[in-house]
């Protein structure tokens, strides 16, 4: 199946909640945080996405990196502006709602 050829015919995903296990070989430092940022950058390309709820496990490095890179409604390394919040158990899930739709 060549999804790229029929992307306009596929249904949109408006809300996506995802938990992703960080590969152990990335450790718990910046590489683990960058892994999470790369996942979010890719997921935000989903057509029609209105809300992304994302939590890598473990999430400490990711949360620290996002907080360090957040400036108002922008996160360094991500395109566009977002409503940015944290939710879920112990406020460990990043919740993004694109503002530029």
N, CA, C and O atoms as CSV, one atom per row, in Angstrom:
chain,resi,resn,atom,element,x,y,z
A,1,UNK,N,N,0.851,-1.181,0.000
A,1,UNK,CA,C,0.000,0.000,0.000
A,1,UNK,C,C,0.889,1.232,0.000
A,1,UNK,O,O,1.836,1.319,0.781
A,2,UNK,N,N,0.594,2.160,-0.851
A,2,UNK,CA,C,1.359,3.404,-0.911
A,2,UNK,C,C,0.507,4.523,-0.325
A,2,UNK,O,O,-0.217,5.209,-1.046
A,3,UNK,N,N,0.601,4.699,0.977
A,3,UNK,CA,C,-0.222,5.690,1.680
A,3,UNK,C,C,0.023,7.099,1.157
A,3,UNK,O,O,-0.909,7.900,1.094
A,4,UNK,N,N,1.235,7.410,0.790
A,4,UNK,CA,C,1.541,8.751,0.310
A,4,UNK,C,C,0.730,9.129,-0.916
A,4,UNK,O,O,0.392,10.298,-1.105
A,5,UNK,N,N,0.420,8.155,-1.742
A,5,UNK,CA,C,-0.349,8.420,-2.952
A,5,UNK,C,C,-1.820,8.697,-2.669
A,5,UNK,O,O,-2.520,9.250,-3.517
A,6,UNK,N,N,-2.293,8.321,-1.491
A,6,UNK,CA,C,-3.706,8.508,-1.196
A,6,UNK,C,C,-3.924,9.251,0.121
A,6,UNK,O,O,-4.966,9.092,0.757
A,7,UNK,N,N,-2.962,10.048,0.527
A,7,UNK,CA,C,-3.063,10.758,1.810
A,7,UNK,C,C,-4.323,11.600,1.903
A,7,UNK,O,O,-4.921,11.696,2.975
A,8,UNK,N,N,-4.734,12.208,0.803
A,8,UNK,CA,C,-5.921,13.063,0.837
A,8,UNK,C,C,-7.218,12.266,0.978
A,8,UNK,O,O,-8.272,12.845,1.242
A,9,UNK,N,N,-7.152,10.946,0.804
A,9,UNK,CA,C,-8.333,10.101,0.927
A,9,UNK,C,C,-8.420,9.424,2.289
A,9,UNK,O,O,-9.451,8.842,2.626
A,10,UNK,N,N,-7.358,9.492,3.068
A,10,UNK,CA,C,-7.358,8.885,4.394
A,10,UNK,C,C,-8.095,9.776,5.386
A,10,UNK,O,O,-8.110,10.997,5.225
A,11,UNK,N,N,-8.708,9.183,6.409
A,11,UNK,CA,C,-9.380,10.010,7.413
A,11,UNK,C,C,-8.346,10.806,8.223
A,11,UNK,O,O,-7.202,10.383,8.390
A,12,UNK,N,N,-8.780,11.957,8.714
A,12,UNK,CA,C,-7.887,12.759,9.542
A,12,UNK,C,C,-7.929,12.239,10.972
A,12,UNK,O,O,-8.891,11.590,11.385
A,13,UNK,N,N,-6.884,12.532,11.712
A,13,UNK,CA,C,-6.821,12.206,13.138
A,13,UNK,C,C,-6.807,13.543,13.855
A,13,UNK,O,O,-5.858,14.312,13.708
A,14,UNK,N,N,-7.843,13.832,14.627
A,14,UNK,CA,C,-7.889,15.143,15.264
A,14,UNK,C,C,-7.233,15.133,16.641
A,14,UNK,O,O,-6.620,16.128,17.029
A,15,UNK,N,N,-7.344,14.043,17.384
A,15,UNK,CA,C,-6.720,13.949,18.704
A,15,UNK,C,C,-5.944,12.639,18.767
A,15,UNK,O,O,-6.468,11.577,18.430
A,16,UNK,N,N,-4.691,12.726,19.203
A,16,UNK,CA,C,-3.846,11.542,19.311
A,16,UNK,C,C,-3.168,11.543,20.671
A,16,UNK,O,O,-2.516,12.517,21.049
A,17,UNK,N,N,-3.323,10.449,21.403
A,17,UNK,CA,C,-2.627,10.271,22.677
A,17,UNK,C,C,-1.664,9.106,22.504
A,17,UNK,O,O,-2.062,8.001,22.136
A,18,UNK,N,N,-0.392,9.369,22.775
A,18,UNK,CA,C,0.619,8.351,22.520
A,18,UNK,C,C,1.630,8.267,23.652
A,18,UNK,O,O,2.109,9.281,24.160
A,19,UNK,N,N,1.940,7.046,24.030
A,19,UNK,CA,C,3.013,6.749,24.975
A,19,UNK,C,C,4.080,6.002,24.191
A,19,UNK,O,O,3.769,5.047,23.480
A,20,UNK,N,N,5.332,6.425,24.313
A,20,UNK,CA,C,6.428,5.809,23.567
A,20,UNK,C,C,7.550,5.465,24.538
A,20,UNK,O,O,7.959,6.294,25.351
A,21,UNK,N,N,8.035,4.247,24.444
A,21,UNK,CA,C,9.154,3.841,25.286
A,21,UNK,C,C,10.456,4.318,24.651
A,21,UNK,O,O,10.731,4.037,23.485
A,22,UNK,N,N,11.254,5.044,25.436
A,22,UNK,CA,C,12.538,5.560,24.959
A,22,UNK,C,C,13.533,4.394,24.919
A,22,UNK,O,O,13.660,3.666,25.904
A,23,UNK,N,N,14.235,4.205,23.807
A,23,UNK,CA,C,15.231,3.129,23.738
A,23,UNK,C,C,16.267,3.261,24.863
A,23,UNK,O,O,16.785,4.348,25.117
A,24,UNK,N,N,16.553,2.158,25.518
A,24,UNK,CA,C,17.476,2.165,26.651
A,24,UNK,C,C,18.848,2.724,26.313
A,24,UNK,O,O,19.474,3.376,27.148
A,25,UNK,N,N,19.324,2.475,25.093
A,25,UNK,CA,C,20.671,2.922,24.736
A,25,UNK,C,C,20.789,4.443,24.648
A,25,UNK,O,O,21.899,4.962,24.533
A,26,UNK,N,N,19.660,5.174,24.701
A,26,UNK,CA,C,19.712,6.635,24.705
A,26,UNK,C,C,19.963,7.202,26.100
A,26,UNK,O,O,20.254,8.389,26.251
A,27,UNK,N,N,19.850,6.352,27.109
A,27,UNK,CA,C,20.095,6.810,28.472
A,27,UNK,C,C,18.990,7.727,28.955
A,27,UNK,O,O,17.854,7.663,28.485
A,28,UNK,N,N,19.348,8.589,29.914
A,28,UNK,CA,C,18.342,9.488,30.479
A,28,UNK,C,C,18.751,10.953,30.356
A,28,UNK,O,O,18.293,11.798,31.125
A,29,UNK,N,N,19.616,11.252,29.387
A,29,UNK,CA,C,20.089,12.622,29.187
A,29,UNK,C,C,19.463,13.274,27.974
A,29,UNK,O,O,18.344,12.947,27.580
A,30,UNK,N,N,20.205,14.204,27.385
A,30,UNK,CA,C,19.694,14.976,26.253
A,30,UNK,C,C,19.287,14.109,25.064
A,30,UNK,O,O,18.338,14.446,24.356
A,31,UNK,N,N,19.986,13.004,24.835
A,31,UNK,CA,C,19.628,12.147,23.694
A,31,UNK,C,C,18.211,11.603,23.850
A,31,UNK,O,O,17.470,11.518,22.871
A,32,UNK,N,N,17.833,11.240,25.062
A,32,UNK,CA,C,16.471,10.759,25.311
A,32,UNK,C,C,15.461,11.884,25.084
A,32,UNK,O,O,14.388,11.653,24.527
A,33,UNK,N,N,15.799,13.092,25.512
A,33,UNK,CA,C,14.923,14.241,25.292
A,33,UNK,C,C,14.775,14.561,23.820
A,33,UNK,O,O,13.675,14.861,23.356
A,34,UNK,N,N,15.875,14.501,23.078
A,34,UNK,CA,C,15.843,14.762,21.640
A,34,UNK,C,C,15.003,13.718,20.909
A,34,UNK,O,O,14.325,14.031,19.930
A,35,UNK,N,N,15.051,12.483,21.386
A,35,UNK,CA,C,14.217,11.425,20.813
A,35,UNK,C,C,12.742,11.818,20.917
A,35,UNK,O,O,11.989,11.676,19.954
A,36,UNK,N,N,12.339,12.307,22.077
A,36,UNK,CA,C,10.958,12.732,22.268
A,36,UNK,C,C,10.586,13.894,21.366
A,36,UNK,O,O,9.504,13.898,20.778
A,37,UNK,N,N,11.469,14.884,21.248
A,37,UNK,CA,C,11.223,16.036,20.373
A,37,UNK,C,C,11.055,15.570,18.921
A,37,UNK,O,O,10.173,16.052,18.210
A,38,UNK,N,N,11.907,14.629,18.484
A,38,UNK,CA,C,11.810,14.112,17.112
A,38,UNK,C,C,10.472,13.399,16.896
A,38,UNK,O,O,9.861,13.538,15.836
A,39,UNK,N,N,10.019,12.643,17.887
A,39,UNK,CA,C,8.716,11.974,17.778
A,39,UNK,C,C,7.598,12.999,17.642
A,39,UNK,O,O,6.732,12.858,16.779
A,40,UNK,N,N,7.608,14.023,18.480
A,40,UNK,CA,C,6.568,15.052,18.441
A,40,UNK,C,C,6.584,15.777,17.099
A,40,UNK,O,O,5.532,16.009,16.504
A,41,UNK,N,N,7.768,16.133,16.626
A,41,UNK,CA,C,7.892,16.829,15.340
A,41,UNK,C,C,7.232,15.998,14.226
A,41,UNK,O,O,6.536,16.547,13.372
A,42,UNK,N,N,7.448,14.705,14.239
A,42,UNK,CA,C,6.873,13.824,13.226
A,42,UNK,C,C,5.352,13.702,13.398
A,42,UNK,O,O,4.615,13.763,12.414
A,43,UNK,N,N,4.882,13.531,14.624
A,43,UNK,CA,C,3.458,13.345,14.879
A,43,UNK,C,C,2.641,14.595,14.534
A,43,UNK,O,O,1.483,14.489,14.130
A,44,UNK,N,N,3.234,15.756,14.690
A,44,UNK,CA,C,2.514,17.002,14.379
A,44,UNK,C,C,2.253,17.168,12.883
A,44,UNK,O,O,1.505,18.059,12.480
A,45,UNK,N,N,2.858,16.326,12.068
A,45,UNK,CA,C,2.636,16.385,10.614
A,45,UNK,C,C,1.380,15.628,10.196
A,45,UNK,O,O,0.987,15.673,9.031
A,46,UNK,N,N,0.754,14.939,11.135
A,46,UNK,CA,C,-0.458,14.186,10.811
A,46,UNK,C,C,-1.542,15.159,10.360
A,46,UNK,O,O,-1.824,16.151,11.031
A,47,UNK,N,N,-2.128,14.866,9.240
A,47,UNK,CA,C,-3.148,15.752,8.674
A,47,UNK,C,C,-4.357,15.850,9.604
A,47,UNK,O,O,-4.907,14.839,10.039
A,48,UNK,N,N,-4.756,17.078,9.896
A,48,UNK,CA,C,-5.945,17.321,10.699
A,48,UNK,C,C,-5.732,17.299,12.199
A,48,UNK,O,O,-6.690,17.459,12.954
A,49,UNK,N,N,-4.495,17.104,12.655
A,49,UNK,CA,C,-4.250,16.992,14.095
A,49,UNK,C,C,-4.611,18.307,14.798
A,49,UNK,O,O,-4.142,19.379,14.417
A,50,UNK,N,N,-5.449,18.199,15.824
A,50,UNK,CA,C,-5.867,19.367,16.602
A,50,UNK,C,C,-5.349,19.303,18.029
A,50,UNK,O,O,-5.278,20.318,18.721
A,51,UNK,N,N,-4.989,18.106,18.460
A,51,UNK,CA,C,-4.430,17.950,19.800
A,51,UNK,C,C,-3.529,16.721,19.832
A,51,UNK,O,O,-3.928,15.631,19.422
A,52,UNK,N,N,-2.311,16.913,20.324
A,52,UNK,CA,C,-1.368,15.813,20.506
A,52,UNK,C,C,-1.063,15.695,21.986
A,52,UNK,O,O,-0.645,16.660,22.626
A,53,UNK,N,N,-1.274,14.508,22.520
A,53,UNK,CA,C,-0.942,14.206,23.915
A,53,UNK,C,C,0.169,13.166,23.852
A,53,UNK,O,O,-0.054,12.044,23.399
A,54,UNK,N,N,1.368,13.535,24.308
A,54,UNK,CA,C,2.546,12.698,24.087
A,54,UNK,C,C,3.342,12.531,25.380
A,54,UNK,O,O,3.626,13.499,26.085
A,55,UNK,N,N,3.695,11.274,25.672
A,55,UNK,CA,C,4.522,10.999,26.838
A,55,UNK,C,C,5.509,9.876,26.541
A,55,UNK,O,O,5.121,8.721,26.370
A,56,UNK,N,N,6.800,10.236,26.483
A,56,UNK,CA,C,7.805,9.180,26.384
A,56,UNK,C,C,8.024,8.579,27.774
A,56,UNK,O,O,7.835,9.253,28.787
A,57,UNK,N,N,8.417,7.324,27.811
A,57,UNK,CA,C,8.669,6.648,29.082
A,57,UNK,C,C,10.081,6.097,29.050
A,57,UNK,O,O,10.385,5.277,28.184
A,58,UNK,N,N,10.961,6.511,29.955
A,58,UNK,CA,C,10.783,7.554,30.967
A,58,UNK,C,C,10.741,8.941,30.316
A,58,UNK,O,O,11.180,9.117,29.180
A,59,UNK,N,N,10.207,9.921,31.052
A,59,UNK,CA,C,9.963,11.217,30.430
A,59,UNK,C,C,10.752,12.378,31.037
A,59,UNK,O,O,10.601,13.507,30.572
A,60,UNK,N,N,11.566,12.157,32.031
A,60,UNK,CA,C,12.230,13.257,32.728
A,60,UNK,C,C,13.087,14.117,31.801
A,60,UNK,O,O,12.999,15.344,31.844
A,61,UNK,N,N,13.910,13.492,30.969
A,61,UNK,CA,C,14.795,14.248,30.065
A,61,UNK,C,C,13.981,15.019,29.036
A,61,UNK,O,O,14.318,16.155,28.702
A,62,UNK,N,N,12.913,14.413,28.531
A,62,UNK,CA,C,12.050,15.071,27.556
A,62,UNK,C,C,11.374,16.289,28.174
A,62,UNK,O,O,11.379,17.370,27.584
A,63,UNK,N,N,10.799,16.122,29.346
A,63,UNK,CA,C,10.094,17.233,29.997
A,63,UNK,C,C,11.049,18.386,30.283
A,63,UNK,O,O,10.706,19.549,30.072
A,64,UNK,N,N,12.246,18.063,30.763
A,64,UNK,CA,C,13.237,19.105,31.046
A,64,UNK,C,C,13.604,19.857,29.769
A,64,UNK,O,O,13.663,21.086,29.759
A,65,UNK,N,N,13.852,19.105,28.687
A,65,UNK,CA,C,14.241,19.725,27.419
A,65,UNK,C,C,13.123,20.611,26.862
A,65,UNK,O,O,13.388,21.712,26.379
A,66,UNK,N,N,11.884,20.138,26.926
A,66,UNK,CA,C,10.756,20.941,26.441
A,66,UNK,C,C,10.639,22.214,27.270
A,66,UNK,O,O,10.450,23.297,26.715
A,67,UNK,N,N,10.747,22.099,28.573
A,67,UNK,CA,C,10.635,23.280,29.424
A,67,UNK,C,C,11.760,24.279,29.144
A,67,UNK,O,O,11.531,25.488,29.146
A,68,UNK,N,N,12.973,23.777,28.904
A,68,UNK,CA,C,14.095,24.660,28.581
A,68,UNK,C,C,13.905,25.359,27.242
A,68,UNK,O,O,14.348,26.495,27.071
A,69,UNK,N,N,13.254,24.697,26.291
A,69,UNK,CA,C,13.117,25.222,24.929
A,69,UNK,C,C,11.801,25.966,24.675
A,69,UNK,O,O,11.570,26.464,23.573
A,70,UNK,N,N,10.953,26.040,25.682
A,70,UNK,CA,C,9.665,26.706,25.507
A,70,UNK,C,C,9.815,28.203,25.718
A,70,UNK,O,O,10.369,28.663,26.717
A,71,UNK,N,N,9.299,28.950,24.739
A,71,UNK,CA,C,9.287,30.407,24.825
A,71,UNK,C,C,7.885,30.854,24.422
A,71,UNK,O,O,7.583,30.986,23.236
A,72,UNK,N,N,7.039,31.084,25.413
A,72,UNK,CA,C,5.650,31.454,25.141
A,72,UNK,C,C,4.899,30.300,24.516
A,72,UNK,O,O,4.700,29.265,25.152
A,73,UNK,N,N,4.472,30.474,23.252
A,73,UNK,CA,C,3.714,29.420,22.566
A,73,UNK,C,C,4.555,28.693,21.518
A,73,UNK,O,O,4.018,28.086,20.591
A,74,UNK,N,N,5.872,28.760,21.674
A,74,UNK,CA,C,6.777,28.077,20.738
A,74,UNK,C,C,7.753,27.189,21.501
A,74,UNK,O,O,8.182,27.513,22.608
A,75,UNK,N,N,8.088,26.076,20.886
A,75,UNK,CA,C,9.109,25.172,21.417
A,75,UNK,C,C,10.203,25.081,20.363
A,75,UNK,O,O,9.952,24.689,19.223
A,76,UNK,N,N,11.412,25.446,20.755
A,76,UNK,CA,C,12.549,25.373,19.833
A,76,UNK,C,C,12.657,23.956,19.277
A,76,UNK,O,O,12.656,22.984,20.033
A,77,UNK,N,N,12.749,23.843,17.959
A,77,UNK,CA,C,12.843,22.540,17.298
A,77,UNK,C,C,11.528,22.088,16.699
A,77,UNK,O,O,11.494,21.120,15.940
A,78,UNK,N,N,10.429,22.782,17.033
A,78,UNK,CA,C,9.125,22.468,16.451
A,78,UNK,C,C,8.657,23.654,15.627
A,78,UNK,O,O,8.885,24.811,15.979
A,79,UNK,N,N,7.998,23.338,14.526
A,79,UNK,CA,C,7.447,24.398,13.693
A,79,UNK,C,C,6.132,24.882,14.297
A,79,UNK,O,O,5.488,24.155,15.053
A,80,UNK,N,N,5.745,26.078,13.972
A,80,UNK,CA,C,4.465,26.675,14.341
A,80,UNK,C,C,4.361,26.961,15.838
A,80,UNK,O,O,5.238,26.626,16.635
A,81,UNK,N,N,3.246,27.594,16.172
A,81,UNK,CA,C,2.948,27.948,17.557
A,81,UNK,C,C,1.909,26.974,18.100
A,81,UNK,O,O,1.096,26.432,17.352
A,82,UNK,N,N,1.949,26.760,19.422
A,82,UNK,CA,C,1.042,25.796,20.044
A,82,UNK,C,C,0.554,26.304,21.399
A,82,UNK,O,O,1.242,27.064,22.081
A,83,UNK,N,N,-0.642,25.868,21.769
A,83,UNK,CA,C,-1.069,25.963,23.150
A,83,UNK,C,C,-0.341,24.811,23.829
A,83,UNK,O,O,-0.545,23.652,23.465
A,84,UNK,N,N,0.500,25.111,24.806
A,84,UNK,CA,C,1.387,24.121,25.420
A,84,UNK,C,C,0.979,23.927,26.873
A,84,UNK,O,O,0.884,24.891,27.634
A,85,UNK,N,N,0.739,22.677,27.255
A,85,UNK,CA,C,0.424,22.387,28.654
A,85,UNK,C,C,0.904,20.978,28.996
A,85,UNK,O,O,1.302,20.206,28.124
A,86,UNK,N,N,0.854,20.675,30.272
A,86,UNK,CA,C,1.216,19.352,30.766
A,86,UNK,C,C,0.010,18.770,31.486
A,86,UNK,O,O,-0.683,19.478,32.217
A,87,UNK,N,N,-0.243,17.486,31.281
A,87,UNK,CA,C,-1.379,16.834,31.920
A,87,UNK,C,C,-1.059,15.392,32.213
A,87,UNK,O,O,0.101,14.982,32.206
A,88,UNK,N,N,-2.104,14.624,32.472
A,88,UNK,CA,C,-1.916,13.218,32.781
A,88,UNK,C,C,-1.409,13.015,34.195
A,88,UNK,O,O,-1.344,13.954,34.989
A,89,UNK,N,N,-1.054,11.793,34.494
A,89,UNK,CA,C,-0.563,11.436,35.820
A,89,UNK,C,C,0.704,12.218,36.131
A,89,UNK,O,O,1.668,12.154,35.369
A,90,UNK,N,N,0.719,12.934,37.205
A,90,UNK,CA,C,1.852,13.746,37.660
A,90,UNK,C,C,2.290,14.792,36.640
A,90,UNK,O,O,3.449,15.205,36.625
A,91,UNK,N,N,1.358,15.219,35.787
A,91,UNK,CA,C,1.656,16.272,34.807
A,91,UNK,C,C,2.864,15.908,33.930
A,91,UNK,O,O,3.704,16.764,33.651
A,92,UNK,N,N,2.953,14.652,33.498
A,92,UNK,CA,C,4.080,14.173,32.707
A,92,UNK,C,C,3.782,14.042,31.222
A,92,UNK,O,O,4.656,13.641,30.453
A,93,UNK,N,N,2.568,14.371,30.806
A,93,UNK,CA,C,2.202,14.241,29.401
A,93,UNK,C,C,2.159,15.626,28.759
A,93,UNK,O,O,1.449,16.514,29.230
A,94,UNK,N,N,2.922,15.802,27.683
A,94,UNK,CA,C,2.899,17.049,26.934
A,94,UNK,C,C,1.618,17.101,26.111
A,94,UNK,O,O,1.279,16.149,25.409
A,95,UNK,N,N,0.910,18.224,26.206
A,95,UNK,CA,C,-0.317,18.417,25.437
A,95,UNK,C,C,-0.103,19.631,24.539
A,95,UNK,O,O,0.112,20.746,25.014
A,96,UNK,N,N,-0.165,19.392,23.239
A,96,UNK,CA,C,0.015,20.465,22.256
A,96,UNK,C,C,-1.240,20.607,21.410
A,96,UNK,O,O,-1.799,19.626,20.920
A,97,UNK,N,N,-1.667,21.860,21.252
A,97,UNK,CA,C,-2.775,22.177,20.352
A,97,UNK,C,C,-2.258,23.254,19.397
A,97,UNK,O,O,-2.033,24.391,19.812
A,98,UNK,N,N,-2.069,22.905,18.131
A,98,UNK,CA,C,-1.553,23.892,17.172
A,98,UNK,C,C,-2.446,25.135,17.105
A,98,UNK,O,O,-3.672,25.029,17.052
A,99,UNK,N,N,-1.817,26.306,17.109
A,99,UNK,CA,C,-2.538,27.572,16.997
A,99,UNK,C,C,-2.643,28.032,15.551
A,99,UNK,O,O,-3.551,28.790,15.211
A,100,UNK,N,N,-1.737,27.589,14.699
A,100,UNK,CA,C,-1.711,27.983,13.285
A,100,UNK,C,C,-2.350,26.904,12.440
A,100,UNK,O,O,-1.644,26.099,11.832
A,101,UNK,N,N,-3.660,26.867,12.388
A,101,UNK,CA,C,-4.317,25.815,11.606
A,101,UNK,C,C,-5.014,26.386,10.409
A,101,UNK,O,O,-5.621,25.645,9.636
